C-alpha cells in the first residue's frame, strides 16, 4: 500500500497539473482517495475574494501554521482568519459558502498538523467575545457556567477556582480550549466534560444558532460528534461547588521544558497509549528531529527543526511497532490537513 502511495506521489511531482487520469484511485485507501479528490477540487482564492474577505474580518494571508500548532511545524495557510463575535463569524461563513472556499476551525492547535506544503482555504480561530466565561446560575451546591468557543482550558480552570467550582484544577496544565476538548475528547479521563454538559450552542450551515440538549448531544468515547465545519459558539456546563478551601497542587502533565509536542494517539479502552508505546520500547526513538518522549511516551517532541513529514513517519512507525508487540491498533486522534509538497 505504501509503495503504491509513493509511486503516485512521484508521478504527481513529474507534472505541474496532474489529472485523475494519471492515478488509479481504486488502489488507494478510501481516506487517502478522499484527501486526493479534495486536493484536485481545491483552488486558490482569487484577488477579489481576498479583497472581500479583508473587508469583513481580520485576516492574514499565507500565514505559517507552525506558530499556531502544538508541534510547531506546518506550511502556510492561504488565509488565517480571526473572528471576535458571532456577527463576524456569520459573515465569514457566508463568504465561505458563497465563494466555495474551504475552512476549518482552530482552537489551540494541540491536535492539528498542517503538512509541510501548507493548505488552501481558511483556518478560522476565535478571539474577542469568544474568550469569555460567565456564571449563569448558581445554588449552594451547583453552578451553571457558559463557556464560549475561544476559552482555553487553563483559563477555565482559573475561573472555576475563583468561583470554588470543583474538579478542574488540573486543567490549568492542559493546552487547548474547552470547545476543542469536547470535540477531540482531549481531557483527563476522570475529568471528562461529557457528563457536565447541559447544552451546546452551534452555528449551522445556514448561519443559524442552534442549541442542542440531552439526546441531541452525541458523544462517542468522550468525543462530541459534530461535523468539523460546525463551530461551537458556547457550552453550558453544570458543575458542583467545592465545599472546602483545599488547595490542589498543580502537577506538570506535559512533556519536558517548553518544547513543541503533540500526543497523536487516542487511548484504547482498557490500556493507555503511553503504556503500549513504552512496552514496545519506543521511548527516545526518532525520525529527523521528531522524537518519542522518554518521560511521556504518548507524546512526540519537536527538538527544534522537525518537519510534518518527520512526525508522520514517526507516527506510522510507532503504530506499526505497537501493533507488532501488543496486537493493539492505535487510533490516531491527530487531525492532518494540507499538502505534502509546496503549493
LOMAR-747770 format. One line per 5 residues: number of its first residue (from 1); for each residue z, y, x of N, C-alpha, C. Coordinates in steps of 0.001 Angstrom, whole numbers, plus 500000, padded with zeros to 6 digits. Layout:
# LOMAR-747770
NUM) Z:Y:X:Z:Y:X:Z:Y:X ~ ...
//
This chain:
# LOMAR-747770
1) 500000:498797:500829:500000:500000:500000:500000:501257:500867 ~ 500877:501259:501923:500940:502398:502809:499625:502583:503569 ~ 498973:501450:503934:497701:501537:504633:496660:502200:503756 ~ 496703:501890:502452:495751:502496:501513:495974:503997:501441 ~ 497245:504403:501329:497563:505832:501226:497099:506572:502481
6) 497379:506009:503665:496996:506669:504902:495480:506787:505011 ~ 494781:505751:504564:493324:505784:504602:492787:506903:503723 ~ 493359:507035:502527:492900:508079:501619:493211:509474:502175 ~ 494363:509609:502824:494694:510914:503405:493710:511280:504501 ~ 493340:510300:505323:492379:510565:506385:491018:510948:505805
11) 490621:510287:504721:489367:510648:504069:489408:512076:503571 ~ 490542:512477:502992:490665:513829:502444:490580:514876:503545 ~ 491115:514550:504727:491112:515525:505821:489698:515798:506321 ~ 488800:514840:506150:487451:514974:506670:486590:515890:505821 ~ 487057:516236:504618:486264:517050:503708:487082:518234:503245
16) 486441:519373:503132:487161:520556:502671:487436:520492:501187 ~ 486484:519940:500423:486628:519885:498974:486371:518458:498479 ~ 487324:517555:498644:487123:516179:498189:487081:516109:496671 ~ 486458:515061:496159:486415:514857:494716:487005:513492:494404 ~ 487211:513247:493118:487767:511958:492726:486824:510813:493053
21) 485528:511118:493227:484570:510067:493560:484849:509478:494941 ~ 485575:510244:495787:485860:509778:497140:487049:508836:497197 ~ 487792:508710:496103:489047:507960:496131:489092:506971:494977 ~ 489473:505734:495274:489668:504729:494237:491113:504849:493742 ~ 491317:505581:492633:492662:505846:492138:493370:504582:491665
26) 492620:503545:491344:493245:502315:490861:494067:501625:491942 ~ 493814:501979:493200:494546:501369:494305:495898:502021:494551 ~ 496138:503175:493904:497359:503933:494159:498450:503607:493152 ~ 499689:503775:493606:500841:503671:492705:500707:504749:491628 ~ 501126:504477:490372:500978:505468:489298:501530:506846:489639
31) 502684:506908:490306:503257:508217:490654:502401:508939:491683 ~ 501894:508177:492675:501028:508770:493694:499721:509248:493054 ~ 499230:508456:492110:497990:508833:491428:498174:510115:490613 ~ 499325:510212:489913:499596:511403:489104:499698:512636:489987 ~ 500368:512496:491135:500508:513635:492038:499143:514068:492572
36) 498294:513089:492893:496963:513398:493400:496128:514094:492331 ~ 496207:513611:491087:495460:514229:489997:495883:515679:489784 ~ 497210:515906:489857:497693:517287:489680:497210:518187:490812 ~ 497127:517638:492031:496685:518459:493156:495224:518862:493015 ~ 494391:518000:492400:492995:518354:492188:492857:519401:491086
41) 493753:519321:490095:493690:520268:488978:494209:521644:489352 ~ 495137:521706:490342:495778:522968:490702:494765:523935:491316 ~ 494929:525207:491000:494082:526241:491548:494946:527404:491996 ~ 494451:528130:492967:495167:529316:493421:495199:530366:492310 ~ 496256:531148:492286:496330:532267:491357:495309:533325:491772
46) 494675:533928:490790:493711:534984:491081:494448:536281:491420 ~ 493696:537236:491965:494283:538543:492275:494817:539201:491004 ~ 494071:539100:489907:494512:539699:488644:495798:539043:488140 ~ 495888:537718:488280:497100:537020:487846:498310:537460:488668 ~ 498114:537626:489971:499211:538086:490813:499637:539500:490443
51) 498667:540340:490139:498983:541708:489730:499786:541701:488431 ~ 499372:540880:487489:500088:540803:486210:501511:540285:486408 ~ 501648:539254:487223:502971:538692:487472:503886:539721:488137 ~ 503344:540503:489041:504137:541522:489736:504648:542588:488783 ~ 503922:542817:487704:504331:543847:486736:505456:543379:485824
56) 505611:542067:485649:506590:541599:484672:507862:541038:485292 ~ 507871:540826:486621:509071:540225:487210:509149:540513:488704 ~ 510287:540193:489286:510453:540267:490743:509820:539025:491353 ~ 508925:539222:492313:508186:538083:492852:507882:538291:494337 ~ 507921:537202:495098:507483:537182:496483:506369:536162:496603
61) 505245:536581:497154:504107:535683:497293:504115:535017:498667 ~ 503659:533764:498690:503587:532972:499930:504929:532986:500666 ~ 505985:532657:499929:507337:532650:500473:507687:531264:501003 ~ 508155:531208:502258:508539:529934:502866:509751:529350:502139 ~ 509640:528108:501686:510709:527493:500885:511843:526923:501730
66) 511697:526917:503049:512783:526407:503886:514061:527228:503743 ~ 513911:528488:503319:515086:529342:503141:515824:529055:501840 ~ 515257:528241:500977:515806:528070:499631:516128:526613:499296 ~ 516066:525734:500290:516348:524325:500025:517451:523820:500941 ~ 518137:522770:500508:519268:522258:501244:518922:521722:502621
71) 517724:521137:502774:517352:520536:504049:516737:521543:505014 ~ 516397:522736:504513:515904:523787:505396:514509:523572:505931 ~ 513651:522901:505155:512256:522721:505556:511375:523042:504346 ~ 510083:523053:504585:509155:523222:503467:508166:524335:503700 ~ 506939:524126:503234:505904:525149:503341:506124:526261:502324
76) 505135:527114:502217:505241:528299:501359:504861:527980:499920 ~ 505587:528582:498993:505210:528523:497588:504330:529734:497290 ~ 503365:529554:496422:502441:530642:496115:503171:531857:495543 ~ 504161:531618:494670:504921:532725:494088:506362:532295:493849 ~ 507305:532991:494473:508726:532758:494231:509212:533869:493302
81) 509598:533474:492098:509952:534425:491042:511458:534416:490827 ~ 512057:535598:490667:513469:535705:490312:513572:536364:488948 ~ 514176:535665:487984:514392:536223:486647:515871:536552:486486 ~ 516157:537687:485840:517534:538160:485766:518070:538264:484346 ~ 517228:537979:483360:517666:537985:481965:516690:537158:481139
86) 517102:536818:479938:516303:535927:479086:514948:536549:478761 ~ 514917:537846:478488:513651:538510:478171:512664:538348:479324 ~ 513153:538508:480551:512279:538356:481706:511797:536924:481863 ~ 512672:535952:481594:512276:534547:481678:511201:534226:480653 ~ 511361:534747:479453:510353:534513:478412:509009:535082:478827
91) 509016:536259:479434:507768:536885:479875:507085:536041:480950 ~ 507869:535496:481872:507305:534679:482946:506735:533381:482385 ~ 507458:532749:481464:506964:531504:480882:505713:531746:480031 ~ 505678:532870:479327:504473:533208:478554:503282:533390:479489 ~ 503531:534061:480616:502473:534234:481617:501976:532877:482111
96) 502914:531978:482416:502556:530659:482935:501701:529885:481939 ~ 502093:529919:480675:501353:529170:479662:499983:529796:479390 ~ 499913:531118:479391:498636:531793:479134:497644:531588:480277 ~ 498157:531582:481501:497290:531536:482679:497093:530128:483227 ~ 497892:529171:482739:497779:527806:483240:498398:527606:484614
101) 499278:528516:485028:499937:528406:486324:501122:527453:486204 ~ 501219:526493:487111:502321:525535:487080:503603:526188:487578 ~ 504748:525605:487220:506017:526179:487636:507104:525110:487621 ~ 508154:525387:488383:509379:524584:488306:510552:525518:488543 ~ 511755:525048:488143:512946:525880:488229:513783:525459:489428
106) 514373:526459:490081:515143:526242:491291:516589:526662:491077 ~ 517514:525723:491335:518923:526092:491367:519249:526544:492785 ~ 519991:525715:493515:520238:525985:494931:519347:525130:495828 ~ 518448:524363:495214:517503:523584:496006:518118:522448:496779 ~ 519298:521979:496314:520005:520946:497071:519231:519642:497117
111) 518551:519299:496038:517815:518027:495983:516308:518228:495925 ~ 515853:519402:496363:514424:519713:496336:513828:519656:497730 ~ 512684:519009:497845:511934:519003:499096:510516:519468:498815 ~ 510102:520530:499493:508729:521022:499411:507989:520509:500645 ~ 506896:519828:500426:506136:519266:501545:505662:520370:502491
116) 505318:519967:503707:505013:520922:504769:503817:521817:504453 ~ 502896:521331:503616:501728:522131:503272:501971:523169:502198 ~ 503207:523222:501658:503514:524202:500622:503032:523766:499251 ~ 503083:524678:498291:502719:524335:496922:502122:525524:496193 ~ 501247:525214:495261:500670:526235:494389:501587:526474:493200
121) 501342:527569:492486:502124:527873:491296:503382:528659:491620 ~ 504348:528576:490700:505566:529376:490800:506809:528507:490938 ~ 507755:528971:491724:509117:528470:491699:509967:529587:491106 ~ 510719:529265:490064:511492:530275:489333:512979:530059:489600 ~ 513646:531083:490078:515088:530996:490289:515801:532047:489442
126) 517121:531846:489267:517892:532666:488340:518822:533628:489075 ~ 518875:534887:488581:519788:535888:489114:520335:536732:487972 ~ 520934:537851:488300:521391:538791:487282:522359:538197:486282 ~ 522036:538380:484992:522942:537931:483929:523029:536410:483819 ~ 522153:535701:484515:522226:534235:484506:523350:533710:485406
131) 524010:534596:486121:525066:534177:487050:526455:534505:486500 ~ 526647:534267:485194:527920:534622:484546:528624:533396:483979 ~ 529959:533435:484057:530836:532515:483324:531625:533360:482331 ~ 531770:532863:481093:532509:533613:480082:533469:532690:479332 ~ 534718:533145:479168:535686:532414:478357:535388:532726:476892
136) 534995:531700:476138:534570:531919:474757:535731:531770:473773 ~ 536544:530756:473967:537633:530476:473044:538690:529653:473762 ~ 539948:529909:473433:540996:529160:474111:542171:528900:473185 ~ 542849:527783:473428:544110:527463:472765:545118:527191:473873 ~ 546285:526741:473529:547284:526453:474549:546879:525282:475434
141) 546036:524400:474910:545701:523177:475645:544242:523083:476071 ~ 543379:523870:475455:541957:523691:475715:541207:525023:475684 ~ 540176:525110:476529:539340:526310:476575:537872:525929:476420 ~ 537092:526879:475934:535649:526722:475882:535036:527803:476762 ~ 534170:527365:477677:533598:528262:478671:532077:528210:478591
146) 531454:529388:478540:529998:529483:478566:529556:529723:480004 ~ 528781:528783:480534:528326:528850:481921:526808:529039:481910 ~ 526338:530134:482497:524914:530443:482466:524163:529745:483611 ~ 522836:529777:483526:521976:528913:484341:522142:529072:485844 ~ 522453:530277:486314:522492:530516:487741:523856:530371:488383
151) 524868:529933:487627:526232:529852:488158:526358:528670:489116 ~ 526799:528965:490340:526974:527907:491332:528245:527113:491039 ~ 528258:525864:491488:529426:525007:491296:530678:525610:491931 ~ 530535:526193:493106:531708:526773:493767:532222:527999:493015 ~ 531319:528784:492398:531743:529930:491602:532454:529467:490335
156) 531938:528403:489736:532587:527842:488556:533978:527321:488893 ~ 534123:526699:490061:535431:526188:490486:536450:527315:490608 ~ 536028:528437:491160:536946:529579:491314:537277:530207:489964 ~ 536296:530259:489070:536541:530753:487711:537547:529851:487007 ~ 537342:528529:487134:538245:527574:486485:539667:527712:487034
161) 539792:527903:488327:541118:528052:488916:541816:529307:488402 ~ 541054:530400:488274:541637:531661:487817:542179:531555:486395 ~ 541560:530696:485592:541997:530541:484193:542782:529244:483975 ~ 543210:528609:485076:544033:527393:485013:543337:526266:484251 ~ 542042:526123:484497:541283:525034:483891:541257:523880:484879
166) 541696:522721:484447:541968:521628:485374:540751:520779:485695 ~ 540778:520207:486902:539851:519147:487253:538634:519541:488059 ~ 538474:520819:488429:537236:521235:489081:537470:521857:490455 ~ 538650:521632:491015:538984:522235:492298:538009:521810:493395 ~ 537606:520563:493367:536755:520034:494448:535305:520521:494330
171) 534959:521123:493211:533612:521680:493086:533383:522827:494061 ~ 534477:523422:494574:534334:524562:495480:533595:524162:496756 ~ 533561:522879:497073:532877:522394:498272:531486:521837:497988 ~ 531054:521907:496736:529750:521342:496383:528701:522435:496263 ~ 527535:522248:496875:526433:523187:496684:525749:522938:495352
176) 524883:523836:494944:524146:523660:493708:524733:524458:492571 ~ 524078:524386:491421:524514:525091:490221:525032:524096:489192 ~ 525774:524608:488206:526272:523757:487129:525102:523160:486349 ~ 524114:523998:486018:522946:523502:485284:522201:522448:486093 ~ 522068:522679:487392:521394:521708:488248:522153:520402:488344
181) 523504:520492:488380:524325:519290:488441:524140:518444:487195 ~ 524002:519083:486051:523784:518352:484805:522437:517638:484814 ~ 521420:518307:485313:520085:517732:485269:519841:516700:486362 ~ 520618:516768:487437:520429:515813:488526:521504:514741:488566 ~ 522586:514926:487770:523715:514016:487842:524501:514219:489118
186) 524273:515362:489784:524861:515619:491095:526239:516258:490948 ~ 527252:515436:490800:528646:515880:490811:529502:514669:491151 ~ 530745:514887:491505:531604:513766:491841:531713:512829:490650 ~ 531690:511529:490927:531648:510548:489839:532762:510757:488816 ~ 533996:510933:489302:535123:511023:488382:535265:512416:487779
191) 534393:513360:488177:534423:514701:487601:533112:515005:486884 ~ 532460:513990:486384:531196:514168:485683:531324:515207:484585 ~ 530322:516071:484502:530319:517115:483474:529880:516594:482109 ~ 529285:515408:482117:528695:514869:480888:529649:514922:479699 ~ 530905:514533:479901:531854:514422:478796:532520:515751:478448
196) 532204:516803:479199:532768:518119:478934:531813:519017:478151 ~ 530556:518585:478027:529537:519436:477412:529646:519399:475887 ~ 529784:520567:475276:529778:520661:473827:528393:521015:473311 ~ 527738:521920:473992:526362:522259:473604:525625:522878:474789 ~ 524303:522800:474719:523446:523370:475755:522334:524162:475064
201) 522094:525370:475558:521012:526192:475028:519866:526208:476023 ~ 518665:525871:475549:517483:525822:476398:516405:526720:475821 ~ 515362:526927:476607:514198:527677:476146:513036:526706:476061 ~ 512470:526555:474854:511395:525572:474706:510045:526168:475097 ~ 509003:525369:474957:507675:525781:475402:507135:526975:474634
206) 507684:527225:473447:507266:528375:472638:508149:529598:472880 ~ 508948:529547:473947:509880:530612:474330:510923:530892:473255 ~ 511337:529850:472553:512401:529976:471561:513678:529335:472096 ~ 514805:530000:471840:516088:529453:472268:516525:528357:471302 ~ 516785:527187:471856:517191:526027:471066:518552:525558:471571
211) 519510:525346:470652:520826:524849:471022:520932:523373:470660 ~ 521257:522552:471661:521363:521110:471487:522832:520714:471474 ~ 523202:519886:470519:524591:519459:470387:524664:517952:470147 ~ 525823:517384:470456:526105:515997:470097:525024:515025:470479 ~ 524479:514329:469476:523491:513285:469717:522158:513836:470209
216) 521965:515144:470101:520741:515758:470618:520726:515790:472143 ~ 521903:515618:472747:522022:515617:474201:521919:514195:474721 ~ 520921:513918:475504:520705:512583:476044:521052:512544:477526 ~ 522027:511699:477867:522420:511507:479254:522127:510069:479661 ~ 521643:509916:480891:521452:508589:481472:522017:508615:482880
221) 523072:507826:483086:523720:507806:484395:524296:509146:484790 ~ 524807:509888:483804:525377:511196:484082:524357:512304:484200 ~ 523079:511963:484013:521992:512929:484171:521446:513336:482813 ~ 521386:514642:482558:520841:515154:481306:519327:514992:481297 ~ 518809:514385:480243:517370:514141:480151:516678:515332:479482
226) 516012:516118:480319:515229:517263:479852:513940:517321:480669 ~ 512850:517787:480068:511647:517997:480874:511934:518989:481989 ~ 511319:518778:483143:511588:519641:484294:511183:521085:484030 ~ 510245:521297:483099:509779:522649:482797:510570:523305:481667 ~ 511648:522654:481205:512504:523233:480163:513767:523793:480812
231) 513926:525127:480831:515092:525701:481507:516348:525676:480640 ~ 517473:525368:481263:518772:525546:480624:519146:527019:480733 ~ 519505:527640:479629:519955:529026:479651:521459:529114:479869 ~ 522205:528281:479149:523662:528276:479290:524223:526960:478753 ~ 525420:526659:479217:526115:525428:478848:527486:525804:478320
236) 527876:525226:477185:529222:525437:476653:530053:524213:476983 ~ 531093:524420:477791:531960:523328:478229:533318:523421:477538 ~ 533875:522262:477217:535215:522174:476638:536124:521567:477693 ~ 537134:522348:478151:537922:521968:479318:539410:522097:479026 ~ 540181:521119:479507:541639:521153:479341:542252:522220:480244
241) 543299:522861:479748:544020:523857:480526:545113:523177:481333 ~ 545180:523519:482605:546146:522917:483521:547556:523405:483179 ~ 548512:522471:483154:549875:522816:482765:550738:523258:483944 ~ 550375:522857:485153:551216:523188:486300:550500:524171:487207 ~ 551239:524700:488169:550667:525618:489150:550387:524905:490464
246) 550215:523594:490366:549987:522783:491571:548744:523261:492303 ~ 548877:523419:493614:547747:523844:494430:547020:522619:494970 ~ 545713:522596:494809:544923:521463:495287:544233:521853:496589 ~ 544525:521107:497623:543924:521393:498925:542434:521096:498898 ~ 541653:522025:499461:540209:521838:499498:539853:520840:500606
251) 538990:519899:500274:538527:518915:501243:537070:519158:501562 ~ 536717:518934:502824:535322:519051:503220:534569:517821:502752 ~ 533650:518012:501796:532942:516877:501218:531532:516725:501779 ~ 531089:517711:502566:529725:517699:503038:529667:517570:504553 ~ 528495:517240:505087:528384:516881:506495:528835:517955:507471
256) 528863:517531:508732:529434:518322:509798:528759:519678:509957 ~ 529614:520689:510272:529104:522018:510570:528372:522650:509409 ~ 527512:523612:509757:526733:524315:508744:525269:523903:508794 ~ 524998:522700:509301:523617:522249:509421:523014:522021:508043 ~ 521687:522123:507973:520994:521805:506736:521066:520290:506515
261) 521249:519897:505261:521361:518471:504968:520920:518206:503538 ~ 520676:516933:503261:520291:516530:501915:520785:515106:501679 ~ 521195:514825:500444:521577:513463:500052:520477:512943:499130 ~ 519510:512217:499657:518315:511884:498879:518470:510755:497882 ~ 519595:510005:497941:519696:508791:497149:520764:508894:496061
266) 520476:508283:494921:521459:508162:493848:522328:506936:494132 ~ 523588:507005:493720:524478:505848:493888:524139:504774:492863 ~ 523943:503519:493300:523802:502415:492340:525083:502269:491520 ~ 525041:501465:490483:526161:501377:489547:527450:500846:490180 ~ 527361:499843:491019:528574:499151:491473:528964:499439:492918
271) 528169:500207:493638:528479:500495:495037:527866:501840:495402 ~ 528483:502547:496335:527963:503834:496748:526835:503673:497759 ~ 525879:504596:497688:524745:504548:498615:525219:504624:500056 ~ 526257:505434:500323:526734:505584:501698:527208:504255:502286 ~ 527813:503408:501439:528301:502120:501921:527140:501187:502255
276) 526125:501189:501403:524955:500359:501654:524246:500772:502937 ~ 524141:502089:503142:523462:502601:504343:524270:502274:505593 ~ 525597:502410:505501:526461:502065:506640:526380:500579:506960 ~ 526412:499749:505923:526347:498303:506127:525032:497875:506775 ~ 523987:498658:506548:522693:498357:507158:522606:498875:508594
281) 523686:499521:509072:523731:500002:510450:522818:501175:510732 ~ 522673:502064:509748:521695:503140:509877:522273:504479:510319 ~ 523602:504574:510517:524160:505841:510969:523532:506258:512297 ~ 523126:507520:512358:522556:508042:513596:521080:507768:513787 ~ 520466:506954:512935:519032:506681:513053:518260:507960:512759
286) 517226:508219:513533:516492:509464:513378:514991:509252:513354 ~ 514317:510222:512736:512870:510371:512836:512626:511839:513142 ~ 512051:512123:514302:511907:513519:514709:513286:514160:514794 ~ 513462:515280:514086:514758:515968:514072:515531:515720:512787 ~ 515144:514709:512041:515902:514298:510855:516751:513087:511244
291) 518067:513143:510955:518962:512074:511387:519934:511701:510283 ~ 520177:510402:510121:521192:509930:509187:522563:510309:509752 ~ 523387:510960:508947:524702:511403:509396:525583:510201:509775 ~ 526341:510353:510852:527261:509292:511254:528545:509327:510432 ~ 528936:510512:509947:530168:510644:509172:529937:510448:507676
296) 528783:510870:507195:528428:510761:505777:527060:510083:505697 ~ 527010:508749:505744:525728:508050:505866:524745:508282:504717 ~ 525236:508784:503573:524303:509054:502472:523606:510395:502646 ~ 523924:511131:503713:523273:512405:503991:522335:512273:505179 ~ 521240:513025:505108:520319:513153:506233:520393:514595:506716
301) 520551:514759:508023:520736:516078:508623:519446:516573:509258 ~ 519255:517882:509192:518175:518553:509917:518792:519133:511185 ~ 518410:518607:512322:519027:519031:513575:518364:520245:514203 ~ 517551:520935:513436:517006:522194:513944:515557:522445:513601 ~ 514686:521505:513878:513260:521746:513644:512594:520556:512951
306) 513328:519911:512072:512754:518789:511315:511666:519290:510376 ~ 510785:518406:510000:509745:518709:509015:509987:517884:507764 ~ 509305:518264:506700:509402:517482:505470:508911:516058:505718 ~ 507896:515919:506541:507373:514588:506835:508423:513745:507563 ~ 509161:514352:508510:510241:513622:509186:511210:513040:508166
311) 511606:513875:507207:512572:513446:506193:512012:512320:505339 ~ 510769:512463:504893:510183:511462:504012:510026:510110:504721 ~ 509637:510153:505989:509510:508904:506749:510878:508247:506913 ~ 511903:509060:507210:513249:508515:507384:513798:507967:506074 ~ 513543:508648:504970:513974:508154:503657:513341:506796:503377
316) 512052:506657:503673:511376:505383:503468:511963:504279:504329 ~ 512291:504624:505581:512888:503638:506484:514252:503177:505967 ~ 515080:504126:505525:516406:503787:505004:516296:502878:503788 ~ 515392:503210:502876:515223:502389:501674:514808:500961:502034 ~ 513883:500842:502997:513416:499515:503404:514536:498702:504039
321) 515308:499326:504947:516374:498610:505647:517492:498191:504690 ~ 517850:499076:503769:518895:498744:502796:518441:497601:501898 ~ 517184:497624:501495:516650:496542:500673:516695:495216:501417 ~ 516360:495252:502706:516368:494031:503516:517779:493487:503704 ~ 518752:494398:503921:520101:493945:504264:520951:493589:503053
326) 520712:494258:501900:521588:494055:500737:520863:493590:499486 ~ 519552:493718:499492:518791:493379:498289:518784:494467:497247 ~ 519447:495610:497533:519532:496726:496587:518419:497724:496875 ~ 517698:498117:495823:516656:499124:495956:517264:500491:495645 ~ 517417:501321:496661:517992:502647:496452:517042:503507:495632
331) 517610:504207:494647:516829:505130:493833:516853:506502:494485 ~ 515690:507109:494600:515587:508431:495230:515804:509513:494182 ~ 516840:510346:494366:517098:511442:493431:516482:512747:493910 ~ 516054:512780:495152:515414:513961:495714:514078:514219:495022 ~ 513841:515459:494632:512580:515849:493997:511621:516333:495080
336) 510447:515730:495138:509465:516074:496167:508253:516722:495504 ~ 507881:517909:495986:506740:518632:495428:505880:519154:496568 ~ 504669:519586:496221:503818:520232:497210:502798:519313:497835 ~ 502141:519822:498873:501031:519150:499532:501390:518781:500965 ~ 500769:517701:501459:501049:517251:502817:500397:518132:503866
341) 499211:518664:503572:498520:519476:504571:498507:520926:504135 ~ 498218:521796:505062:498209:523230:504763:497144:523543:503732 ~ 497561:524372:502742:496600:524732:501701:495802:525963:502100
//
